[in-house]
Structures are given as structure tokens and as C-alpha cells.
Amino acid sequence: MASALTDKLSRLVKEIRGQARITESNVADMLREVRMALLEADVALPVVRDFIARVKEKALGQEVMGSLSPGQALVGIVNRELSRTMGEGVSDINLAAQPPAVILMAGLQGAGKTTTTAKLAKHLIEKRKKKVLTVSGDVYRPAAIEQLKTVTKQAGAEWFPSTPDQKPADIAAAALDYARKHYFDVLLVDTAGRLAIDEVLMNEIKGLHALLKPVETLFVVDAMQGQDAINTAKAFSDALPLTGIILTKTDGDSRGGAALSVRHVTGVPIKFAGTSEKIDGLEVFDAERHAGRVLGMGDILALVEQVTSGVDMAAAQKLAAKVKSGESFDLNDFLGQIQQMKQMGGLSSLMDKLPAQMAAKAGTMDMDKAERDIRRKEGIIYSMTPLERRKPELIKATRKRRIAAGAGVQVQEVNRMLNEFGQMQDMMKKMKGGGMMKMLKRMGGMKGMPKMPF
Ligand SMILES: Nc1nc2c(ncn2[C@@H]2O[C@H](COP(=O)(O)OP(=O)(O)OP(=O)(O)O)[C@@H](O)[C@H]2O)c(=O)[nH]1
């Protein structure tokens, strides 16, 4: 799905290149694709509509900078707007209250509240150096209290006992009293999972909120939850003054569009993301990374930007034309290619941006070694005269020794470089195209990669 969208978008990026402005007509198709991508990622329809309208408003009439096409500029706007929407106000847990600061956890059944309560306890102990007490107000699911006890122990926090025959309000009051008397900094209150349509249970959690006056009321929501997330979030945020969202199960294979819907209707920040079932599987929410995932593009946008901003298009095209016309590829051209790659941030930086499956294939290469090798080659070429760069076959043994000394390498290395260069020249003749251009174009043709805009 992800690569299909990337393919579509990059095709459209290519189609509308060469126009100086973003207009209604040149981006209509692209916006349609973005809309489809968001719907496929389970973002709720009203949220998609609103989002597209905002992007359009931002984008229309915008001048397109430098070598970017309107399509590329638009993809950039979409991505930035998506992360801005999800990322604004992102912050750690607010503990600015007379201790104990109470944190109330709310959400649907199975959203991951109990697990997340313990993860949060661990986070507050380790990162904020707090003394943390947990308590379960879930008197409906018999195993829930025991589950919280077990995970609290794993987190290294203290657990306050409760039993299924107690009222949640009584449990909460007793826990709060205990936390005060024993100087706890934070009291985490886990609650029963409830459906928003269950009025009795919704009233119960409202009562808990009134009693505990929590500094944080966190809505725990499963990233795998589809279109319905918007209704759930709305009902919870109507009933409770939510202060933040924790998105769980982001390690699942959903595209996590629920995040955008939930953020949109509640207006509160997504503070953390659950990344595994384990106790340490909690991360501060990274809006940018999540935006890429919702769009299904990974770091591809960054790569497009890097490639298009780094490559001197004119030089690359000249080189391609030169080789195509049968003129020979010389060491000056080779040097030019090395320099272009450096401008793009070097090999390892390019590799970092590749989609996971390609990066895994490339992972067997020793990047540091490859980059060192390229730098040495560059040094060797710099020690040659312009004529030698054009016609390396003229280089005699004595000159080779001089060149090696100039570049600070062994003569064998100069020989190896010249041999490799010879092989490359042969390959170029066969390919009838520029090396770097060809490589980029090939990358563009690969699954999951954008077509290059030339
Ligand atoms: N993979 C993954 N699993 C998670 C994550 N968070 C929670 N889970 C799992 O989701 C399931 C439900 O989690 P619970 O913490 O029991 O959910 P709950 O909201 O307390 O459930 P109720 O008490 O029934 O309302 C458990 O199997 C957890 O291990 C996460 O971030 N990633």
C-alpha cells in the first residue's frame, strides 16, 4: 500500500513539474491521492476533509522554490501539515500539582490502559525520579487488579491493593489518602475499560475525576482502531476534560490514522506512543515519524528533498548527455560524481533514508570503509593534472609514484583506482548513460522509491 501511494505521488510529482506555482488544477490529482492515502490509513472522513481543505488553503498560489516542482512542494506541505497537526503541544506528563499529582487513565476495553499505566510508572520513576503509586479501579474484570499488581512490580513502583467488591470511588479515595500520607509524588489511577455509550460507567469515571481532581486525564487509544476512533474519542472528550492522549500498539501493522482523528476531535496532544507489549515499550510521541507512516512514505520525502537539493541538475544532465552522445567518461566526470554524492550527505546518509527493505540489503556494506575509499579516490584524482584526468592512459610509472605521494596513498592504490575506473568506463559504454543519473533513475524505478524528477 505504501509503495503504491509513493509510486502514484511521484508519478504525479513528475507530471506537474516545470510549473512555477501551485494551482487548483495542477494539484487536484495529488490531493485526491493524499485523500485516498489518509482514508486507507483509517483517518475518519470529516478529519480528512478538513485536513485537505487546510492543505489546499496553505498551498494554493504558493511560489515554488528553486529546483522543486509544485508536486514536490505540495508533498512537503502535506507532510509538514500532518506532523504539525499531530505534534503541536507535544510535551511530557504535567506534574505541576500539589503532590501527589494524580493521573487518571481512561479508554475503551483492551486499549492497553493497564499495561500503559505500568509503562508510565516506569517512565516517571526513571526519567523524572518520582515516587509512584498505582491503583486499579477496575472492579469489573476480575483479573485486572492482579494484572496491575504484576506490571507495577515490573515497573518498580508501589501498588495499592483494591478488591472487586469495593466501589471505585472508595478505592480512589483510599489510594489518594495513602499516597498523601506516604509522600508519593504521583498516583496513577487505572480504570475499567468502558464503552462511551455505557452511561453508568461514564458517570462513574466522571465521579472519579471530580473526586481525584487529576492533573492529567489521559485517553488511552489503540492505534489499530479504525474509523470508529473518532466517535470514541468524541464521547470521552465530551464526558471528561482530557489533557492528553496515549496511542498504544503503534508496533502493529496499521497505518495509525486513528492518531489524526483522535487528535483532531479532542484537541489535546498525543503525549506517548506504546511500541511493544513490554514494560519499556513506551516512547515520547514523534509526530514527524508518525506523519510519514500515515502517509505511507517513510523517510522517502526526506530522500527526495536531499537528492533534489544536493544534485546540481544542470551538471548531472550535461554528464548524461555527454555519455549518451558517445563522448568518453573521464576522471573529471568521475570526480564530479563523487562531489555530487558528497553534497547529498554522503553514502551513509543516503542509505539511512532508504526504505527498510532496501536498507537491509545495503546493510551488509561497510559504509565507513566505502566512504573512506571514495575520499582516497578523490585525493588521487586531485593529484593528477587536467590532461591526466582526461587521458589516464598517459600516466607513466614515475607519475603514478608522484600522484600516490601527493595523495598520501600507496602506488598500488593508484593502480587499483585506475583499474576500477577502466572497468567503470567500459560499463558506462555499455549502459550508454551517466552513472549517477542512471543510479538515481534506477533507484527511482525500485519498489518503494520515488521516480526521480529528471
Ligand atoms: N503490541 C502491543 N501490545 C500492547 C501495547 N499496549 C498494550 N498492549 C497489549 O494489549 C492488550 C490489552 O492491554 P491491557 O493493558 O490489558 O488493556 P486494558 O485497556 O487495561 O484492558 P481492560 O482492562 O480490559 O480495559 C494486552 O495484551 C497488552 O499486552 C503496545 O503498545 N503494543
Ligand as a Chemical Component Dictionary entry (heavy atoms), coordinates in Angstrom:
data_LIG
# 
_chem_comp.id                   LIG 
_chem_comp.type                 NON-POLYMER 
_chem_comp.pdbx_formal_charge   0 
_chem_comp.three_letter_code    LIG 
# 
loop_
_chem_comp_atom.comp_id 
_chem_comp_atom.atom_id 
_chem_comp_atom.alt_atom_id 
_chem_comp_atom.type_symbol 
_chem_comp_atom.charge 
_chem_comp_atom.model_Cartn_x 
_chem_comp_atom.model_Cartn_y 
_chem_comp_atom.model_Cartn_z 
_chem_comp_atom.pdbx_ordinal 
LIG N1  N1  N 0 1.954  -4.824 20.828 1  
LIG C1  C1  C 0 1.490  -4.039 21.810 2  
LIG N2  N2  N 0 0.601  -4.534 22.667 3  
LIG C2  C2  C 0 0.150  -3.729 23.646 4  
LIG C3  C3  C 0 0.576  -2.387 23.774 5  
LIG N3  N3  N 0 -0.080 -1.862 24.839 6  
LIG C4  C4  C 0 -0.870 -2.824 25.337 7  
LIG N4  N4  N 0 -0.735 -3.979 24.617 8  
LIG C5  C5  C 0 -1.441 -5.264 24.799 9  
LIG O1  O1  O 0 -2.821 -5.062 24.646 10 
LIG C6  C6  C 0 -3.553 -5.964 25.448 11 
LIG C7  C7  C 0 -4.545 -5.211 26.314 12 
LIG O2  O2  O 0 -3.821 -4.409 27.237 13 
LIG P1  P1  P 0 -4.383 -4.052 28.678 14 
LIG O3  O3  O 0 -3.371 -3.186 29.319 15 
LIG O4  O4  O 0 -4.815 -5.275 29.411 16 
LIG O5  O5  O 0 -5.658 -3.233 28.254 17 
LIG P2  P2  P 0 -6.727 -2.510 29.163 18 
LIG O6  O6  O 0 -7.134 -1.288 28.441 19 
LIG O7  O7  O 0 -6.241 -2.361 30.548 20 
LIG O8  O8  O 0 -7.912 -3.565 29.127 21 
LIG P3  P3  P 0 -9.248 -3.584 30.047 22 
LIG O9  O9  O 0 -8.769 -3.662 31.442 23 
LIG O10 O10 O 0 -9.973 -4.798 29.569 24 
LIG O11 O11 O 0 -9.968 -2.339 29.745 25 
LIG C8  C8  C 0 -2.512 -6.701 26.270 26 
LIG O12 O12 O 0 -2.285 -7.970 25.670 27 
LIG C9  C9  C 0 -1.269 -5.835 26.164 28 
LIG O13 O13 O 0 -0.096 -6.577 26.294 29 
LIG C10 C10 C 0 1.519  -1.876 22.820 30 
LIG O14 O14 O 0 1.928  -0.701 22.820 31 
LIG N5  N5  N 0 1.952  -2.738 21.863 32 
# 
loop_
_chem_comp_bond.comp_id 
_chem_comp_bond.atom_id_1 
_chem_comp_bond.atom_id_2 
_chem_comp_bond.value_order 
_chem_comp_bond.pdbx_ordinal 
LIG N1  C1  SING 1  
LIG C1  N2  DOUB 2  
LIG C1  N5  SING 3  
LIG N2  C2  SING 4  
LIG C2  C3  DOUB 5  
LIG C2  N4  SING 6  
LIG C3  N3  SING 7  
LIG C3  C10 SING 8  
LIG N3  C4  DOUB 9  
LIG C4  N4  SING 10 
LIG N4  C5  SING 11 
LIG C5  O1  SING 12 
LIG C5  C9  SING 13 
LIG O1  C6  SING 14 
LIG C6  C7  SING 15 
LIG C6  C8  SING 16 
LIG C7  O2  SING 17 
LIG O2  P1  SING 18 
LIG P1  O3  DOUB 19 
LIG P1  O4  SING 20 
LIG P1  O5  SING 21 
LIG O5  P2  SING 22 
LIG P2  O6  DOUB 23 
LIG P2  O7  SING 24 
LIG P2  O8  SING 25 
LIG O8  P3  SING 26 
LIG P3  O9  DOUB 27 
LIG P3  O10 SING 28 
LIG P3  O11 SING 29 
LIG C8  O12 SING 30 
LIG C8  C9  SING 31 
LIG C9  O13 SING 32 
LIG C10 O14 DOUB 33 
LIG C10 N5  SING 34 
# 
